[in-house]
């Protein structure tokens, strides 16, 4: 499997979720299963089936997170030499040329992305278009609704 790029914050967030799943959620599910077994026939026991379904979901998420953490390529933007170009982890201030609206995005890993918080995935069309560009470069982003043109106003490594 290829390395999964993520920021230090993203790695820590996944690690905390894994710890919570293993130390809090998993024991609660095990307790719920043992309690529901006490209610008799398991074939018709909705609580038992719901708990087993929740257990399967929890175990799948644990394996998924463990795999991502194992394959993580943690990139600390503070350790990257400023070269004036957009790179993974950089925060970019861009201007939509047509609407004159400004946006600020931080380019992060897939699991960290949250458009409402200004965190865009490295694999998104806009991030792929921004990577390697400099301040004042014009960037065309091919979207389902057509090409959108942006101008890079600022790049920060924070």
C-alpha positions as CSV (number, residue, x, y, z in Angstrom):
1,X,0.0,0.0,0.0
2,X,1.2,3.5,-0.8
3,X,2.0,6.0,1.9
4,X,-0.9,8.1,3.1
5,X,0.1,11.8,3.4
6,X,-1.3,13.6,6.5
7,X,-0.4,16.5,8.7
8,X,0.7,16.2,12.3
9,X,-2.7,17.3,13.4
10,X,-4.4,14.7,11.2
11,X,-2.2,12.0,12.6
12,X,-2.9,13.0,16.2
13,X,-6.6,13.2,15.5
14,X,-6.7,9.7,14.0
15,X,-4.6,8.4,16.9
16,X,-7.0,9.8,19.4
17,X,-10.0,8.3,17.6
18,X,-8.3,4.9,17.6
19,X,-7.6,5.2,21.3
20,X,-11.2,6.2,22.0
21,X,-12.6,3.3,19.9
22,X,-10.3,0.8,21.7
23,X,-10.6,2.1,25.2
24,X,-14.2,3.4,25.4
25,X,-16.4,2.3,22.6
26,X,-15.2,-1.3,22.2
27,X,-15.7,-2.1,26.0
28,X,-19.2,-0.5,25.9
29,X,-20.1,-2.7,22.9
30,X,-18.8,-5.8,24.6
31,X,-20.8,-5.0,27.7
32,X,-24.0,-4.4,25.6
33,X,-23.5,-7.8,23.9
34,X,-23.1,-9.6,27.2
35,X,-26.2,-7.8,28.6
36,X,-28.3,-8.6,25.6
37,X,-27.4,-12.3,25.7
38,X,-29.1,-12.4,29.1
39,X,-32.4,-11.6,27.5
40,X,-32.9,-15.0,26.0
41,X,-33.3,-16.2,22.4
42,X,-30.6,-14.5,20.3
43,X,-32.5,-15.0,17.0
44,X,-35.2,-12.6,17.9
45,X,-33.1,-10.3,20.2
46,X,-32.9,-6.9,18.5
47,X,-30.6,-5.5,21.1
48,X,-28.1,-8.3,20.5
49,X,-28.2,-7.9,16.8
50,X,-27.8,-4.1,17.0
51,X,-24.8,-4.5,19.4
52,X,-23.2,-7.1,17.1
53,X,-23.7,-4.7,14.1
54,X,-22.1,-1.9,16.1
55,X,-19.2,-4.2,17.0
56,X,-18.6,-5.0,13.3
57,X,-18.6,-1.3,12.4
58,X,-16.2,-0.5,15.3
59,X,-13.8,-3.2,14.5
60,X,-13.8,-2.2,10.8
61,X,-13.1,1.4,11.7
62,X,-10.3,0.3,14.1
63,X,-8.6,-1.7,11.3
64,X,-9.0,1.1,8.9
65,X,-7.4,3.7,11.2
66,X,-4.6,1.3,12.2
67,X,-3.8,0.8,8.5
68,X,-3.8,4.5,7.8
69,X,-1.6,5.2,10.8
70,X,0.8,2.4,9.8
71,X,1.0,3.8,6.2
72,X,1.1,7.4,7.2
73,X,3.6,9.8,5.8
74,X,3.4,12.5,8.4
75,X,4.4,15.9,7.0
76,X,5.1,18.7,9.4
77,X,4.8,21.9,7.4
78,X,6.9,23.7,10.0
79,X,9.9,21.6,9.0
80,X,9.6,22.4,5.3
81,X,11.9,25.1,3.9
82,X,9.9,28.0,2.5
83,X,10.3,27.9,-1.2
84,X,7.5,30.2,-2.2
85,X,5.4,27.4,-3.7
86,X,2.2,25.7,-2.7
87,X,3.0,22.3,-1.1
88,X,1.1,19.8,1.0
89,X,0.2,21.4,4.3
90,X,0.5,25.0,3.1
91,X,-2.3,27.5,3.6
92,X,-3.2,29.3,0.5
93,X,-5.2,32.5,0.1
94,X,-6.8,32.6,-3.4
95,X,-9.1,34.9,-5.3
96,X,-11.9,33.7,-7.6
97,X,-11.3,36.0,-10.6
98,X,-14.9,35.9,-11.8
99,X,-16.8,36.3,-8.5
100,X,-14.0,38.4,-6.8
101,X,-14.4,36.2,-3.7
102,X,-11.4,35.2,-1.5
103,X,-10.9,31.8,-0.1
104,X,-8.4,30.4,2.3
105,X,-7.6,26.7,2.1
106,X,-5.1,24.4,3.8
107,X,-4.1,21.4,1.8
108,X,-4.3,18.3,3.9
109,X,-4.8,14.5,3.6
110,X,-8.0,12.8,2.6
111,X,-9.1,12.0,6.2
112,X,-8.5,15.5,7.4
113,X,-10.4,17.4,4.7
114,X,-13.4,19.4,5.7
115,X,-14.4,22.1,3.1
116,X,-16.4,24.1,5.7
117,X,-13.3,24.5,7.8
118,X,-11.1,25.4,4.8
119,X,-9.3,22.0,4.8
120,X,-9.1,20.6,1.2
121,X,-7.8,17.2,0.3
122,X,-4.5,16.9,-1.6
123,X,-6.5,14.8,-4.1
124,X,-9.1,17.4,-4.8
125,X,-9.1,19.2,-8.2
126,X,-8.3,22.6,-6.6
127,X,-5.4,21.3,-4.5
128,X,-3.9,19.4,-7.5
129,X,-4.1,22.7,-9.5
130,X,-2.5,24.7,-6.7
131,X,0.5,22.4,-5.9
132,X,3.7,23.8,-7.2
133,X,2.3,27.3,-8.0
134,X,3.6,30.6,-6.5
135,X,2.0,33.9,-5.3
136,X,0.3,35.8,-8.2
137,X,0.1,32.7,-10.4
138,X,-3.2,32.2,-12.2
139,X,-4.7,28.7,-11.7
140,X,-7.5,27.1,-13.7
141,X,-9.5,24.5,-11.9
142,X,-11.6,22.1,-14.0
143,X,-14.9,21.5,-12.1
144,X,-18.1,19.8,-13.0
145,X,-19.7,23.2,-13.5
146,X,-16.8,24.4,-15.7
147,X,-13.4,26.0,-15.4
148,X,-12.9,28.3,-12.4
149,X,-10.0,30.7,-12.5
150,X,-8.2,31.7,-9.3
151,X,-5.3,34.0,-8.5
152,X,-2.9,33.0,-5.6
153,X,-2.7,35.9,-3.2
154,X,-0.7,34.4,-0.4
155,X,1.0,31.2,0.7
156,X,1.7,30.4,4.4
157,X,3.5,27.5,6.0
158,X,1.7,27.4,9.4
